[in-house]
Amino acid sequence: MHTVNIHEAKTHLSRLVEQAAAGAEIVIAKAGRPVARLMPLAEATRKPRKLGILAGKFKVPDDIDAMFVADIEAMFYGSANPGRATKAGSRQA
């Protein structure tokens, strides 16, 4: 473990970071008293993703790209029937 004062750490930060990334631990001291430790980050361990986990859990309709066309057009171009009831959360033009 290597100890440096805060002024030296500010001056040579990139060099110290490279040393820490290579596995060294550096203690940063202020007025001779240790206040911080610069050390390498531990690699995050990730579990492998499992593909197809939701297969068969729901069905996508064959006409999914045609659903709600009238509602979407009404949102963009205004409603063709101003008196027509709209779904909750949408507003009339």
C-alpha positions in Angstrom: 0.0 0.0 0.0 1.4 3.3 -1.1 0.7 6.6 0.7 0.7 10.0 -1.0 -0.3 13.5 0.2 -3.3 15.2 -1.3 -1.2 17.7 -3.3 0.8 14.9 -4.9 -2.5 13.1 -5.6 -4.0 16.1 -7.4 -0.8 16.6 -9.4 -0.4 12.9 -10.4 -4.1 11.7 -10.4 -4.1 10.0 -13.8 -0.9 8.1 -12.9 -2.3 7.1 -9.6 -5.6 5.9 -11.2 -3.6 3.8 -13.7 -1.7 2.2 -10.8 -5.0 1.5 -8.9 -6.5 0.0 -12.1 -3.5 -2.3 -12.2 -4.3 -3.5 -8.7 -2.4 -1.2 -6.4 -4.0 0.4 -3.3 -3.0 4.0 -2.7 -3.8 5.9 0.5 -4.3 9.7 0.2 -3.3 11.6 3.3 -4.0 15.2 4.4 -1.4 16.6 6.8 0.0 13.1 7.2 -3.3 11.7 8.3 -5.0 9.1 5.9 -8.3 10.4 4.6 -9.1 8.3 1.5 -8.2 5.1 -0.3 -7.8 4.7 -4.1 -8.2 1.1 -5.1 -9.4 -0.9 -8.2 -13.1 -1.5 -8.7 -14.2 -5.1 -8.3 -15.7 -6.5 -11.5 -19.5 -6.8 -11.3 -20.5 -10.4 -11.6 -23.6 -10.8 -13.8 -25.7 -13.9 -14.1 -26.2 -15.0 -17.7 -29.5 -13.9 -19.1 -32.0 -16.7 -19.8 -33.7 -16.2 -23.2 -37.3 -17.2 -23.8 -38.3 -16.9 -20.1 -41.8 -15.6 -21.1 -42.4 -18.0 -24.0 -46.0 -19.1 -24.0 -47.0 -16.8 -21.2 -49.1 -14.5 -23.4 -50.3 -14.3 -27.0 -49.7 -11.3 -29.3 -52.8 -10.7 -31.5 -52.2 -11.2 -35.3 -53.7 -7.7 -35.9 -51.6 -5.9 -33.3 -50.4 -3.3 -35.9 -54.1 -2.5 -36.8 -55.4 -2.2 -33.3 -56.7 1.2 -32.2 -56.0 2.8 -35.6 -59.1 5.0 -35.3 -58.1 6.2 -31.8 -54.6 7.0 -32.9 -55.8 8.9 -36.0 -58.2 10.8 -33.7 -55.3 11.9 -31.5 -53.4 13.2 -34.5 -56.1 14.6 -36.7 -59.0 15.2 -34.4 -62.1 13.1 -34.0 -64.3 12.5 -37.0 -67.3 12.3 -34.7 -67.0 15.1 -32.1 -69.8 13.6 -30.0 -68.2 10.1 -29.9 -67.2 8.9 -26.4 -63.5 8.6 -25.9 -61.5 6.2 -23.8 -60.4 7.2 -20.3 -57.3 9.3 -20.3 -57.6 10.7 -23.8 -59.0 14.1 -24.6 -61.3 15.4 -27.3 -60.0 17.9 -29.8 
